[in-house]
């Protein structure tokens, strides 16, 4: 049990004038679940990293655990005091396999070697992932990696658990399951949990006071205001009403006996697959089912079996350069997309080779303003917040206007207002340029105006679905 | 054999071979390494690479030395076989040692600070990631209309940037999983040095000494 208290904390990143956190004072009560929300780049990650001790504090006394600053707690006990689950699932491991990572964490806490196997087993069983124990961490899907990371926190028995948008790349059933585990940790084991999230669905039964971080200040909403915020995420707002089953639309890409995965782990069993031109297709399916693998195969970055054609030609036989301009991929990880240093340079590259007739300087400027990026053009890309990076990434790929644009979780980590802006831009561009958009997204709010076809990947098979009843 | 002892043995022998000129010992070491690699089921393709690459460089070196005309046949033979000794012994070590076991052994047996031991392991685990990153960067550039070649500085700039980013993330990951520099740790898996390992180490070294002594002109 530990109460986390933040006393008048002001934090400014080096070489910046405006503080990210401005004289912030808040107490996170012991054994309670606190939900933190706010615009992208509003300082949520910064606050969590400061609490976790991953970013050094300006003055040590600003954050205390049961009135004790983290620096005063013995090094081997720090992980038992506070632990953090990161936004990016794949970057939180040191070792190769699940069991080895758990062992590593327990060794760091000086747990008696004789007790380690039992603790490892208990933590995996609590999260329900005993079957993953010997798997390679890098081969797990994002959702599975988040489960492993949570199992490690369970094993370390940390009093305070911080989660920075942990569900950003996680399918709804897994998200619910993980939320259930977190609530169990809270109520059964008395853990203090602080979670930052943009997607506010499914929290209504658990959270009374939503904490909103905006412009460096934190406000606690009243129960009524909190429920009003949650209402925007209720299931009937997430319905896709314009979706139909494909009929005789023109075909852009076709897979014949297409299969994904390798011998020991099949993702998609051999099947025929048709992707339709000038449509906006949404692909959904559980974590690790092979959606991103399908995208990598479509842009010739990953292996597949069977035949894939674009406009009737085998994609392996098309010249690489020409094909890359026809079928583009917006990567799930924003930083994979960028080739330059500053926002302006990145935009210049897209302007140079992209669709200049449609994306005129004036239009681009307008889009930047809509995305709240207009003031950031001189900034180094890697110093943008993850949401800002995501928006810039989308704009850069949209300016290229490839005939087929694949979007892998384009809304990951975006706040509600940004999602609205992004979806508006996507819908307009798709309409004006008759683009083929194929999108993977776990987050469904705001998609209704765009999506016309819905592919689901389940049980190793991709099928089109009609409108939801 | 214990990985730390194996590493020490390989380095010691390589040093000795560098300062002596007995080609018979070189050949003996090549044969032993090859037999051990075959016994450990090292893939044929890998063995072929381990042979072709040094063959090219060794031949080129011997050819240029022979053209100079001032060296003896004996020295050419020594130089030629020495190259293979390095590559085969290195191959034997890397192909028969699990990096994680080596890390644990270096930490527990050789008392290397855990910071270095796990740093080494992280670097090792980064290799396949770097390869994948290069492919991704090239593809990302193509989609933006830019062709990056093996010699494009921008490719390396991005790879270095990615690696720097990974190192920050890795440090954060280690910290959040409770790793504190210089703090005591326990070991879930202990790597022991058995008497058998010491015997193997000692006997191998003595055999090489005897061979070198007898073989010296």
HADDOCK unambig.tbl for C-alpha pairs under 7 A between the chains (distance, minus, plus):
assign (segid A and resid 54 and name CA) (segid B and resid 172 and name CA) 6.38 0.50 0.50
assign (segid A and resid 75 and name CA) (segid B and resid 180 and name CA) 6.29 0.50 0.50
assign (segid A and resid 75 and name CA) (segid B and resid 183 and name CA) 6.93 0.50 0.50
assign (segid A and resid 76 and name CA) (segid B and resid 178 and name CA) 6.82 0.50 0.50
assign (segid A and resid 76 and name CA) (segid B and resid 183 and name CA) 6.99 0.50 0.50
assign (segid A and resid 78 and name CA) (segid B and resid 178 and name CA) 6.86 0.50 0.50
assign (segid A and resid 79 and name CA) (segid B and resid 176 and name CA) 6.56 0.50 0.50
assign (segid A and resid 79 and name CA) (segid B and resid 177 and name CA) 6.45 0.50 0.50
assign (segid A and resid 79 and name CA) (segid B and resid 178 and name CA) 4.70 0.50 0.50
assign (segid A and resid 83 and name CA) (segid B and resid 176 and name CA) 5.69 0.50 0.50
assign (segid A and resid 84 and name CA) (segid B and resid 176 and name CA) 6.16 0.50 0.50
assign (segid A and resid 91 and name CA) (segid B and resid 169 and name CA) 6.10 0.50 0.50
assign (segid A and resid 91 and name CA) (segid B and resid 170 and name CA) 6.86 0.50 0.50
assign (segid A and resid 92 and name CA) (segid B and resid 170 and name CA) 6.80 0.50 0.50
assign (segid A and resid 92 and name CA) (segid B and resid 173 and name CA) 4.47 0.50 0.50
assign (segid A and resid 93 and name CA) (segid B and resid 173 and name CA) 5.79 0.50 0.50
assign (segid A and resid 94 and name CA) (segid B and resid 122 and name CA) 6.56 0.50 0.50
assign (segid A and resid 94 and name CA) (segid B and resid 170 and name CA) 6.63 0.50 0.50
assign (segid A and resid 94 and name CA) (segid B and resid 173 and name CA) 6.85 0.50 0.50
assign (segid A and resid 94 and name CA) (segid B and resid 174 and name CA) 6.42 0.50 0.50
assign (segid A and resid 103 and name CA) (segid B and resid 188 and name CA) 6.24 0.50 0.50
assign (segid A and resid 105 and name CA) (segid B and resid 177 and name CA) 5.04 0.50 0.50
assign (segid A and resid 105 and name CA) (segid B and resid 178 and name CA) 5.92 0.50 0.50
assign (segid A and resid 107 and name CA) (segid B and resid 185 and name CA) 5.33 0.50 0.50
assign (segid A and resid 107 and name CA) (segid B and resid 186 and name CA) 4.73 0.50 0.50
assign (segid A and resid 107 and name CA) (segid B and resid 187 and name CA) 5.76 0.50 0.50
assign (segid A and resid 107 and name CA) (segid B and resid 188 and name CA) 6.56 0.50 0.50
assign (segid A and resid 108 and name CA) (segid B and resid 178 and name CA) 5.43 0.50 0.50
assign (segid A and resid 108 and name CA) (segid B and resid 179 and name CA) 5.29 0.50 0.50
assign (segid A and resid 108 and name CA) (segid B and resid 185 and name CA) 5.05 0.50 0.50
assign (segid A and resid 108 and name CA) (segid B and resid 186 and name CA) 6.89 0.50 0.50
assign (segid A and resid 109 and name CA) (segid B and resid 178 and name CA) 6.44 0.50 0.50
assign (segid A and resid 109 and name CA) (segid B and resid 185 and name CA) 6.74 0.50 0.50
assign (segid A and resid 110 and name CA) (segid B and resid 184 and name CA) 6.91 0.50 0.50
assign (segid A and resid 110 and name CA) (segid B and resid 185 and name CA) 4.93 0.50 0.50
assign (segid A and resid 110 and name CA) (segid B and resid 186 and name CA) 4.84 0.50 0.50
assign (segid A and resid 111 and name CA) (segid B and resid 186 and name CA) 6.41 0.50 0.50
assign (segid A and resid 112 and name CA) (segid B and resid 186 and name CA) 6.68 0.50 0.50
assign (segid A and resid 113 and name CA) (segid B and resid 186 and name CA) 6.58 0.50 0.50
assign (segid A and resid 113 and name CA) (segid B and resid 187 and name CA) 6.04 0.50 0.50
assign (segid A and resid 113 and name CA) (segid B and resid 188 and name CA) 4.71 0.50 0.50
assign (segid A and resid 116 and name CA) (segid B and resid 188 and name CA) 6.55 0.50 0.50
assign (segid A and resid 321 and name CA) (segid B and resid 142 and name CA) 6.08 0.50 0.50
assign (segid A and resid 324 and name CA) (segid B and resid 142 and name CA) 5.68 0.50 0.50
assign (segid A and resid 324 and name CA) (segid B and resid 143 and name CA) 4.76 0.50 0.50
assign (segid A and resid 325 and name CA) (segid B and resid 143 and name CA) 5.20 0.50 0.50
assign (segid A and resid 325 and name CA) (segid B and resid 145 and name CA) 6.66 0.50 0.50
assign (segid A and resid 328 and name CA) (segid B and resid 143 and name CA) 5.63 0.50 0.50
assign (segid A and resid 336 and name CA) (segid B and resid 137 and name CA) 6.71 0.50 0.50
assign (segid A and resid 337 and name CA) (segid B and resid 140 and name CA) 5.68 0.50 0.50
assign (segid A and resid 339 and name CA) (segid B and resid 158 and name CA) 6.79 0.50 0.50
assign (segid A and resid 350 and name CA) (segid B and resid 144 and name CA) 6.28 0.50 0.50
assign (segid A and resid 353 and name CA) (segid B and resid 144 and name CA) 6.58 0.50 0.50
assign (segid A and resid 353 and name CA) (segid B and resid 145 and name CA) 5.64 0.50 0.50
assign (segid A and resid 400 and name CA) (segid B and resid 144 and name CA) 6.52 0.50 0.50
